[in-house]
Amino acid sequence: MAVSRWRGLGVLAALALVAVLAVPGQAQVGKDRAGTITTGSAHSAALGESIAYNVYLPHGYDRGAGRYPVLYLLHGRGDTMQAWTQVKDTLDRLIQDKRIPGLIAVMPDAPWSGGGSWYVDSRYTGTDAPGRPVETALTRDLVNHVDSAYRTAPIRNARMVGGYSMGGYGALRFTLAHPDLFGSALVLSPAVYTPLPPADSSAREYGAFGLGDQKFADEVYRGLNYPDLLPGMDPELPVRLFVAVGDDEYANPDPADARHDLDFESEALYNTVRRAPGVSAEMRILDGGHDWSVWGPAFEQGMANLGPMLSVVPPTGLPAPLYGTAGTDWAGGVAAHADGSATLGLAAGGPVNGRPYAGKLDAVLIRRSPDGTPRWTRQLGTAADERLYGVAALPDGGVLAAGYTRGDLDGRHPGNTTDDAFVVRLDASGEVRWLTQFGAAGAADRAYGLTATSDGGGYLVGYTKGALAGTNSGDKDAFLTRVGADGQIGWTRQLGGAGEDKAYGVAADATGVFVAGSATAGLPGAPALGGLDGWIAGYGTDGTSRWVSAAGGDGDDRLSAVTVTTDGLAVATGESGGDLLAVAYTSGGRQKWSRTVATPAPDAGAGVVALPGGAVEVIGYTRGRIGVAAGGADVLAVRLSGTGRQQAAAQFGTARDDGVDPFAEPNLYATPTPAGDVLVTGLTYGTPGDGTAPGNGDVFLATVDPTG
């Protein structure tokens, strides 16, 4: 299978192609496929002694040369390193069933402070059992030893820490205090208390949170606990947490301490950390008490949730530079030109490249030379909002761009306060040839999609809350508009049912026009499937309606973009029930194939580009793992054959959300280049590894080589 190569206009970065992990059965692992557990010892300079540990090595470790991720497992107070050995069979099965990658599991012994070290660097100096620097010993000395003694990948994406009870506290602290070391944590029945432990808690007894000759000091505990750690979290080093607790855990006998029951504290932990920047979390409440009736199944569920994100390969980031301002910015489309240049569209919350800023959001177009240097920038705006939703190359080197304005963008709509659609034509030097603003009086109209025609005009799609052509059928109707090379509207077709209908994508060839969108209550000729429906419609080049077909299932579905393949199929992409969806139709409206790409997390298609031989490259986003996860939502590229077979898939991004906005709407565009690559632009809230970010949401531009 070929590997897709991403590059920022000349900067190449390889992405591993990883198949979606299958959901397995529960078959037992034969001895010939089982891992092994042995003992080890690591000298600790911090402790001045050795750290004993058990180590699980997966099947095949001794015969290979590859590197592995590492799982560190911390036991509870009073237990030893032997406690975690009982998860060996679970690890064997998860690895054999390909639910998680092969990994090394290290189970350190923690006898210090009478077995009650809580995995922190203690400041207790009492003569009975003075505190020890346990946190430093494990996070520095043990980790360094493991990375030198075993074939690990010494990156945060390849390290996870887990623990139960006191070990759950340690796993949480290690991850939040050392996100440069650990990317995720299994936090099982964690003995974390806020603001302070109950009066009878063993956290007060062993000196872990002591100061001088005091075995417990309020200020020490507060300073080490998670509420004090969260404000300092770096969103560029995101961590994932899996929190689990039993529904029958120990209950504090004093009603005044009921707040400190572990189920209550675990829920408080979950509801706090999931609101913290750079932290994502899952929560489970299982049937059972403070014992392995909970920790066993919770470990398996947690590993199935977090384990697939472990990777010995660093994620591929976004190319620099980003485009935008310190204000709010959105991607608005991209066009590729015959001379190798590109025109990038965006909506900007401030001035770009020194151009005058009108206010709120302005529509901005930037022409880039093949080497990445800007040729010109055109900023269009009013005191109200302008958004771009499509940029298309013209044969003469110019571009069309479309979107909506809430002001008087063309100078012929004074007093306008509702959304109007607009389309603008710029020549190759960035001068405005014409700008056409249109809409139903007093109603909202938005253009959401655009494709150019060979005569210098184009087709626009979007929605209207009024009547652009005929009468309005419901809340919003979709529209298709033909605009000529002179900016004059040739015709408009309105399509709607009783609900809210929108068109997002449009594509055309010499024989027809294809439109894709969403509907809440069905369309004429396409009965409702349930929830939000995706739909695709075929028109003649004169606007004659030919057919309409619904796509998806009984959940929420949407089709966001469409292209015409070299085989003459209309291929649309979007989402269906939280999965990426791609569907292909003949020019007569018969469905040829349908394909979903799914992870356990949300996935969606946003752009689709025709490739030679009938294949397509689908661009979207995923919050799961298809390749190597970078964090948050990542940009996803999937190559499908002319028959819908998945040929390759990869993802890239930053530590934060890429390709999707805070409203879960995709903000991505893709277009083919004359060289056979695919240009991709979209929204990012992160920072490239080799650049900076203006902030508050910016726009990236990258290239994928689908034949790589």
C-alpha positions in Angstrom: 0.0 0.0 0.0 1.4 3.4 -0.9 2.0 6.0 1.8 0.3 9.4 1.4 2.8 12.2 1.8 1.8 15.5 3.3 3.8 18.6 2.7 3.4 22.4 3.2 4.1 23.4 -0.4 7.5 21.7 -0.6 8.0 20.3 2.9 7.4 16.5 2.9 6.3 14.5 5.9 5.6 10.8 5.8 2.5 9.4 7.5 2.1 5.8 8.4 -1.0 4.1 7.0 -2.7 2.3 9.7 -5.9 0.2 9.3 -8.8 0.9 11.6 -8.5 -1.4 14.6 -11.0 -4.2 14.4 -13.4 -5.0 17.3 -12.4 -8.4 18.4 -14.0 -11.3 20.2 -12.9 -12.7 23.6 -10.9 -15.7 22.5 -8.2 -17.0 24.9 -4.6 -16.4 24.0 -2.6 -19.6 23.4 0.7 -20.0 25.2 2.5 -19.6 21.9 1.1 -16.1 21.6 1.4 -15.0 25.2 3.8 -12.4 26.5 6.2 -12.9 29.4 6.7 -11.2 32.8 10.2 -11.0 34.3 11.7 -8.9 37.1 14.1 -6.0 36.8 15.9 -3.4 38.8 16.7 0.3 38.1 19.2 2.3 40.1 17.8 5.6 41.3 20.1 8.5 41.9 17.2 10.3 43.6 16.6 7.5 46.1 20.2 6.3 46.4 19.0 2.8 45.9 17.4 0.5 43.3 13.8 0.4 42.2 12.5 -3.1 41.7 9.9 -3.8 39.0 8.1 -6.4 37.0 8.1 -6.0 33.3 5.7 -7.5 30.7 7.2 -8.0 27.3 4.8 -8.8 24.5 4.9 -11.9 22.3 7.7 -11.6 19.7 9.7 -9.0 21.6 12.8 -11.2 21.9 12.8 -12.0 18.2 12.3 -8.6 16.7 14.0 -5.2 16.5 11.1 -2.9 16.6 10.3 -0.4 19.3 7.3 -0.5 21.6 5.2 1.9 23.7 5.4 1.6 27.4 2.7 1.3 30.0 3.7 2.2 33.6 1.4 0.6 36.3 1.3 1.9 39.8 -0.1 -0.3 42.6 -2.2 0.8 45.6 -1.1 1.4 49.2 -0.1 -1.7 50.9 0.2 -3.7 47.7 3.4 -4.6 45.8 4.6 -4.9 42.2 3.0 -8.3 42.1 -0.5 -6.8 42.1 -0.5 -5.8 38.5 0.7 -9.1 37.1 -2.8 -10.3 37.1 -3.6 -8.2 34.0 -1.1 -10.2 31.9 -3.9 -12.3 30.3 -5.8 -9.2 29.5 -2.8 -7.6 27.8 -2.2 -10.8 25.8 -5.7 -10.8 24.6 -6.0 -7.1 23.8 -2.7 -7.3 21.8 -3.6 -10.5 19.9 -7.0 -9.1 19.1 -5.4 -6.0 17.8 -7.4 -3.8 20.1 -4.1 -2.2 21.3 -0.6 -2.3 19.8 2.0 -4.5 21.3 3.5 -2.8 24.3 5.9 -3.1 27.3 4.3 -2.8 30.8 6.5 -1.8 33.7 5.1 -2.5 37.3 7.4 -0.8 39.8 7.4 -1.6 43.5 6.7 1.3 45.8 7.6 0.3 49.4 8.7 3.8 50.6 7.0 5.6 53.5 5.6 2.4 54.7 3.9 1.7 51.4 2.1 5.0 51.6 4.3 7.3 49.4 1.4 8.4 47.2 4.1 8.5 44.5 5.1 12.1 45.4 8.3 13.8 46.5 7.7 13.9 50.2 9.0 16.8 52.4 8.4 14.9 55.7 11.6 14.7 57.8 10.3 12.7 60.8 12.7 10.0 62.1 10.2 7.2 62.0 10.0 6.9 58.2 11.3 10.1 56.5 9.8 10.9 53.1 11.5 10.0 49.9 11.6 11.7 46.4 9.5 9.0 44.8 8.0 11.0 42.0 11.5 12.1 40.8 12.7 8.5 41.1 10.0 7.1 39.0 9.5 9.8 36.4 13.2 10.5 35.9 15.3 7.5 37.0 12.9 4.7 36.2 11.8 6.1 32.8 15.4 6.8 31.8 16.3 3.2 32.8 13.5 1.7 30.9 14.2 3.7 27.7 17.8 2.5 27.8 17.2 -1.1 28.8 14.3 -1.9 26.5 13.3 -1.1 22.9 11.0 1.8 23.7 10.1 4.9 21.8 11.1 7.8 24.1 8.3 10.1 23.2 5.2 11.1 25.1 2.8 9.5 22.5 4.4 6.2 23.4 4.0 6.4 27.2 0.9 5.8 29.3 0.6 5.5 33.1 -2.1 3.7 35.1 -2.9 3.0 38.7 -5.6 2.2 41.2 -6.4 3.8 44.5 -3.2 5.4 45.7 -1.7 4.4 42.3 -4.7 6.2 40.7 -3.6 9.3 42.5 -0.1 8.8 41.2 -1.1 8.1 37.6 -3.2 11.3 37.6 -0.4 13.4 39.1 2.3 12.0 36.8 0.3 12.8 33.7 -0.8 16.3 34.8 2.6 17.2 36.2 4.7 15.6 33.5 2.7 15.9 30.2 6.1 16.0 28.4 6.6 12.4 29.5 3.1 10.8 29.5 0.3 11.3 27.0 -2.4 9.4 28.7 -3.4 7.8 32.0 -5.7 5.1 33.4 -7.1 6.5 36.6 -8.9 3.8 38.5 -10.7 4.4 41.8 -8.3 7.3 42.4 -7.8 8.3 46.0 -7.9 12.0 45.2 -9.7 14.3 47.5 -10.7 17.9 47.2 -10.0 20.2 48.8 -8.4 18.0 51.5 -8.6 14.3 52.4 -11.2 13.2 55.0 -10.1 12.9 58.6 -9.5 9.2 58.5 -7.7 9.0 55.2 -4.4 7.2 55.0 -3.1 10.1 52.9 -2.7 11.9 56.3 -0.8 9.1 58.0 2.5 8.3 56.1 4.2 11.6 55.6 3.7 11.7 51.8 2.1 15.2 52.2 4.2 16.1 55.2 6.3 19.1 55.9 9.2 19.0 58.4 8.0 17.0 61.4 4.4 17.2 60.4 3.0 14.1 58.7 0.4 16.1 56.8 0.3 19.8 55.8 -2.7 21.2 54.1 -0.7 23.5 51.9 1.5 20.7 50.6 -1.5 18.5 49.7 -3.2 21.3 47.9 -0.1 22.2 46.0 0.3 18.6 44.7 -3.3 17.9 43.9 -5.0 18.2 40.5 -6.9 21.5 41.1 -3.5 23.3 41.4 -2.1 21.4 38.4 -4.8 22.1 35.9 -4.3 25.9 35.4 -0.7 25.2 34.3 -1.6 22.6 31.7 -0.1 23.3 28.2 -2.8 22.8 25.5 0.1 22.0 23.1 0.8 18.9 25.3 -2.7 17.4 25.4 -3.4 14.4 27.7 -6.1 11.8 27.7 -7.6 10.4 30.9 -9.8 7.3 31.5 -11.4 7.5 34.9 -13.3 4.6 36.4 -14.7 3.8 39.8 -17.0 1.2 41.4 -20.5 2.0 42.5 -19.9 0.3 45.9 -16.6 1.7 46.9 -15.7 2.5 50.5 -18.1 5.0 52.1 -16.8 7.3 54.7 -18.6 6.6 58.1 -18.8 10.2 59.0 -21.7 11.8 57.0 -19.8 15.0 56.9 -17.2 13.2 54.8 -19.6 11.8 52.3 -18.2 14.3 49.8 -15.0 12.3 49.9 -16.5 8.9 48.9 -14.5 7.7 45.9 -17.4 7.6 43.5 -18.2 11.2 44.4 -14.6 12.3 44.1 -14.1 10.5 40.8 -17.2 12.2 39.3 -15.9 15.6 40.6 -12.5 14.8 39.1 -14.0 13.9 35.7 -16.2 17.0 35.6 -13.3 19.2 36.4 -10.6 17.8 34.1 -12.8 17.6 31.1 -13.2 21.3 31.2 -9.5 22.0 31.4 -7.6 23.1 28.3 -5.5 20.3 26.9 -7.3 17.5 28.8 -9.8 15.1 27.4 -11.5 12.5 29.6 -13.8 9.5 29.7 -15.6 8.3 32.8 -17.0 4.9 33.7 -18.9 3.7 36.8 -18.7 -0.1 37.2 -20.5 -2.6 39.4 -18.3 -3.4 42.4 -16.2 -2.1 45.2 -12.6 -1.0 45.9 -11.0 -4.2 44.5 -10.2 -6.1 41.4 -13.9 -6.7 40.6 -13.7 -3.1 39.4 -10.1 -2.6 38.5 -9.9 -5.7 36.2 -12.8 -4.8 33.8 -11.9 -1.1 34.2 -8.3 -1.8 33.1 -9.6 -3.6 30.0 -12.1 -0.9 29.1 -9.5 1.8 29.7 -6.8 0.1 27.6 -9.3 -0.4 24.8 -10.1 3.3 24.9 -6.6 4.8 25.3 -4.4 2.0 24.0 -5.0 2.6 20.3 -3.7 6.1 20.6 -0.2 4.8 21.7 2.3 5.3 18.9 6.0 4.9 18.5 5.9 7.4 15.7 5.4 11.1 16.4 2.3 12.6 14.8 2.7 14.6 11.6 2.0 18.2 12.3 0.8 21.1 10.1 3.1 23.0 7.8 4.0 26.6 8.6 3.1 29.3 8.0 -0.4 29.7 9.3 -2.6 32.5 7.9 -4.8 34.7 9.9 -4.9 37.3 12.6 -5.1 37.6 16.4 -8.9 37.7 16.0 -11.2 35.0 14.9 -10.4 33.5 11.5 -12.0 30.7 9.3 -10.9 28.8 6.2 -12.8 29.8 3.1 -11.5 27.7 0.2 -8.4 27.2 -2.0 -7.7 27.2 -5.8 -4.7 25.8 -7.7 -3.5 27.5 -10.9 -1.7 26.3 -14.0 1.5 28.1 -13.1 1.8 26.3 -9.7 0.5 29.2 -7.7 -2.5 28.9 -5.3 -5.2 31.3 -4.1 -6.2 30.9 -0.5 -9.5 32.1 0.9 -10.4 32.9 4.5 -12.5 35.0 6.7 -10.3 37.2 8.9 -11.0 39.0 12.2 -8.4 41.7 11.4 -6.1 43.1 8.7 -4.1 40.6 6.7 -0.8 41.5 5.1 -1.4 45.2 5.7 -4.7 45.4 3.8 -7.5 47.7 5.2 -9.8 45.9 7.7 -13.5 46.8 7.5 -14.7 45.2 10.7 -15.9 41.9 12.3 -15.1 39.3 9.7 -13.7 40.3 6.3 -13.4 38.0 3.2 -9.7 37.7 2.3 -8.0 36.2 -0.8 -4.2 35.6 -0.9 -2.3 34.5 -4.0 0.8 32.4 -3.2 3.7 31.8 -5.6 4.9 28.2 -6.0 7.7 28.9 -3.5 5.2 30.2 -0.9 5.8 33.9 -1.2 2.7 36.1 -1.4 2.0 37.8 -4.7 -1.1 39.8 -3.6 -3.8 40.0 -0.9 -7.3 41.3 -1.5 -9.5 42.0 1.6 -13.2 42.6 1.1 -15.5 43.7 3.9 -18.1 45.9 5.5 -18.7 46.8 9.1 -20.7 43.5 9.3 -19.6 39.9 8.8 -18.3 38.4 5.5 -17.5 34.7 5.2 -16.0 32.8 2.3 -17.2 29.3 1.5 -15.4 28.5 -1.8 -12.6 29.6 -4.1 -12.4 28.3 -7.7 -9.7 28.8 -10.3 -10.5 30.3 -13.8 -8.8 29.4 -17.1 -7.3 33.0 -17.3 -5.5 32.7 -14.0 -8.2 34.6 -12.1 -10.5 33.2 -9.4 -14.1 33.1 -8.3 -14.9 33.3 -4.6 -18.3 33.0 -2.9 -19.8 33.3 0.5 -22.2 35.6 2.3 -22.3 39.2 3.6 -24.4 40.9 6.2 -23.6 44.3 4.9 -23.5 46.3 1.6 -20.6 44.6 0.0 -21.3 45.6 -3.6 -22.4 49.1 -2.9 -25.9 48.5 -4.2 -27.6 47.2 -1.0 -27.6 50.1 1.4 -29.2 49.3 4.8 -28.9 45.6 4.4 -28.9 43.8 7.8 -29.6 40.2 6.7 -27.3 37.6 5.1 -26.9 37.9 1.3 -25.0 35.6 -0.9 -22.2 37.0 -3.0 -19.8 35.9 -5.7 -16.7 37.9 -6.8 -14.4 37.5 -9.7 -10.7 38.6 -9.4 -8.2 38.6 -12.2 -4.8 37.1 -12.1 -3.3 40.2 -10.5 -6.0 40.3 -7.7 -8.1 43.2 -9.1 -11.8 42.8 -8.7 -13.5 42.5 -12.0 -17.0 42.3 -10.6 -18.9 41.4 -7.4 -22.5 40.2 -7.3 -24.5 40.3 -4.1 -28.0 38.7 -4.1 -30.7 37.4 -1.9 -34.4 37.6 -1.0 -35.3 40.9 0.7 -35.4 40.7 4.5 -34.4 37.0 4.5 -31.1 35.2 5.2 -29.3 33.8 2.1 -25.9 32.2 2.2 -23.7 30.7 -0.5 -21.9 27.5 0.8 -20.4 26.0 -2.3 -18.9 27.0 -5.6 -17.5 25.5 -8.8 -16.2 27.3 -11.9 -17.2 26.8 -15.5 -15.0 27.0 -18.6 -16.6 30.2 -19.7 -15.4 32.1 -16.6 -18.7 31.8 -14.7 -19.8 29.3 -12.2 -22.4 27.5 -10.1 -23.2 28.5 -6.6 -25.2 26.6 -3.9 -26.4 27.4 -0.5 -29.7 28.2 1.3 -32.3 30.9 1.4 -35.0 31.6 4.0 -36.9 33.5 1.3 -37.9 32.9 -2.3 -35.1 33.2 -4.8 -37.0 31.1 -7.4 -40.6 30.3 -6.8 -42.0 30.0 -3.3 -40.2 28.8 -0.1 -41.2 25.3 1.0 -40.2 25.5 4.6 -37.7 27.0 7.1 -34.8 27.1 4.7 -34.6 25.9 1.1 -31.5 24.9 -0.8 -30.6 26.8 -4.0 -28.5 26.4 -7.1 -27.5 29.5 -9.1 -25.8 29.8 -12.4 -23.7 33.0 -12.7 -22.1 34.1 -16.0 -18.6 35.3 -16.8 -19.9 38.9 -16.5 -21.3 38.4 -13.0 -24.9 38.3 -14.2 -27.2 35.6 -12.7 -28.5 33.4 -15.4 -30.9 31.3 -13.4 -31.7 30.0 -9.9 -33.3 26.8 -8.8 -34.8 26.4 -5.3 -35.2 23.0 -3.7 -36.8 22.4 -0.3 -39.2 20.4 1.8 -41.1 21.2 5.0 -37.9 21.4 7.1 -34.5 23.1 7.0 -32.6 22.3 3.8 -29.1 23.4 2.8 -26.8 22.8 -0.1 -23.0 22.7 0.7 -21.3 21.2 -2.3 -21.5 21.5 -6.1 -19.7 20.0 -9.0 -20.3 19.9 -12.8 -19.1 18.4 -16.0 -20.2 18.9 -19.6 -23.4 16.9 -19.1 -24.8 18.1 -15.8 -24.5 19.7 -12.3 -24.5 17.8 -9.0 -25.5 19.3 -5.7 -25.1 17.8 -2.2 -26.5 18.9 1.2 -28.7 18.2 4.2 -32.4 18.2 4.9 -34.4 17.8 8.2 -37.7 16.6 6.8 -37.1 15.1 3.4 -37.1 16.6 -0.1 -39.5 16.1 -3.1 -38.3 12.8 -4.6 -36.2 11.9 -1.5 -38.4 10.8 1.4 -37.0 11.4 4.9 -34.7 8.7 6.3 -34.8 9.9 9.9 -32.9 12.6 11.8 -30.9 14.9 9.5 -30.6 13.4 6.0 -27.8 13.8 3.5 -29.0 14.3 -0.1 -27.6 14.6 -3.6 -29.4 16.0 -6.7 -28.7 16.0 -10.4 -29.5 18.9 -12.7 -29.0 19.6 -16.4 -26.6 22.5 -17.3 -29.7 24.5 -18.0 -31.0 24.0 -14.5 -33.4 21.2 -15.4 -34.0 19.1 -12.3 -33.3 15.4 -13.1 -33.2 13.5 -9.8 -32.9 13.7 -6.0 -31.7 11.0 -3.7 -31.4 10.8 0.1 -28.2 9.3 1.6 -27.4 8.0 5.1 -29.4 6.1 7.7 -31.9 6.8 10.4 -29.5 9.0 12.4 -28.0 12.4 11.6 -26.4 12.5 8.1 -25.0 15.2 5.8 -23.3 15.5 2.5 -20.8 18.3 2.5 -19.0 18.2 -0.9 -19.2 16.5 -4.3 -16.9 15.9 -7.3 -17.3 14.3 -10.7 -14.8 11.4 -11.3 -13.0 10.6 -14.5 -15.5 7.7 -14.8 -18.4 10.2 -14.8 -19.6 9.3 -11.3 -20.8 12.0 -8.8 -19.0 11.2 -5.6 -20.1 13.0 -2.5 -18.7 12.9 1.1 -20.0 13.9 4.5 -21.0 12.0 7.6 -23.5 9.4 8.6 -24.2 8.6 12.3 -20.8 10.0 13.3 -18.8 8.2 10.6 -17.2 9.5 7.4 -19.5 8.7 4.5 -18.7 8.6 0.8 -21.3 7.8 -1.9 -21.2 7.5 -5.7 -24.0 8.0 -8.1 -24.3 7.7 -11.8 -25.4 10.7 -13.9 -28.9 9.2 -13.9 -29.1 9.1 -10.1 -28.4 5.4 -9.4 -26.2 4.7 -6.4 -23.1 2.8 -7.5 -21.4 2.4 -4.1 -21.3 3.7 -0.5 -18.4 3.6 1.9 -18.0 4.6 5.5 -14.7 5.1 7.4 -15.2 4.8 11.1 -13.4 5.1 14.4 -15.0 4.9 17.9 -14.9 8.8 17.8 -16.6 11.3 15.4 -15.4 11.3 11.8 -16.6 13.3 8.9 -15.8 14.1 5.2 -15.6 17.7 4.1 -14.0 17.7 0.7 -13.5 15.3 -2.2 -11.2 15.5 -5.2 -11.2 13.3 -8.4 -8.0 11.4 -9.1 -6.9 9.6 -12.3 -8.6 6.2 -13.0 -11.9 7.0 -11.3 -10.4 7.2 -7.7 -11.0 10.0 -5.3 -9.2 11.6 -2.3 -11.6 12.3 0.5 -10.5 15.0 3.0 -12.2 15.2 6.4 -11.5 15.1 10.1 -11.4 12.5 12.8 -11.3 12.5 16.6 -10.1 8.9 16.5 -7.1 7.1 15.1 -6.7 6.2 11.5 -3.0 6.9 11.3 -1.0 8.6 14.1 -3.2 10.8 16.3 -1.9 14.3 16.9 -4.5 15.4 19.4 -8.1 16.8 19.4 -9.6 16.6 15.9 -7.1 15.8 13.2 -7.3 16.2 9.4 -8.0 12.9 7.7 -7.2 11.9 4.1 -8.7 8.7 2.6 -8.1 7.4 -0.9 -10.9 5.4 -2.4 -10.8 3.5 -5.7 -13.3 3.9 -8.5 -15.4 1.2 -6.9 -15.2 2.7 -3.4 -12.5 0.4 -2.0 -10.3 2.1 0.6 -6.7 2.1 -0.7 -5.0 4.4 1.9 -5.7 6.6 4.9 -3.7 8.9 7.1 -4.2 11.8 9.5 -2.2 14.9 10.6 -2.7 17.9 12.8 -1.7 19.8 15.9 -2.3 19.1 19.6 -5.6 21.0 19.3 -8.6 20.8 17.0 -7.9 21.0 13.3 -10.5 21.0 10.4 -13.5 21.5 12.6 -15.0 24.5 14.4 -16.3 24.7 18.0 -19.8 23.9 16.7 -18.7 20.5 15.3 -19.0 21.9 11.7 -16.1 20.9 9.4 -14.1 23.8 8.1 -12.0 22.1 5.4 -11.5 22.5 1.6 -9.6 20.5 -1.0 -8.7 21.0 -4.7 -6.5 19.2 -7.2 -3.3 20.8 -8.5 -2.0 20.6 -12.1 0.8 18.5 -10.8 -1.6 15.8 -9.5 -1.4 16.7 -5.8 -4.3 17.8 -3.6 -4.2 21.2 -1.9 -5.9 21.2 1.5 -6.8 24.1 3.6 -8.7 24.4 6.9 -9.2 25.8 10.3 -6.7 25.0 13.1 -6.6 26.0 16.8 -3.0 24.7 17.2 0.5 25.7 16.3 2.8 24.1 13.7 5.9 22.5 15.1 8.1 24.7 13.1 6.1 27.9 13.2 3.9 30.2 15.2 0.2 30.8 15.4 -1.5 34.2 15.2 -4.1 32.8 17.6 -7.8 32.3 18.2 -8.2 30.0 15.2 -6.1 30.3 12.0 -5.9 28.8 8.6 -3.4 26.2 7.3 -2.4 25.2 3.7 -0.9 21.8 3.0 -0.5 19.4 0.1 -1.1 15.7 -0.1 0.4 13.5 -2.8 -2.2 10.8 -3.2 0.1 8.6 -5.4 2.9 8.6 -2.8 
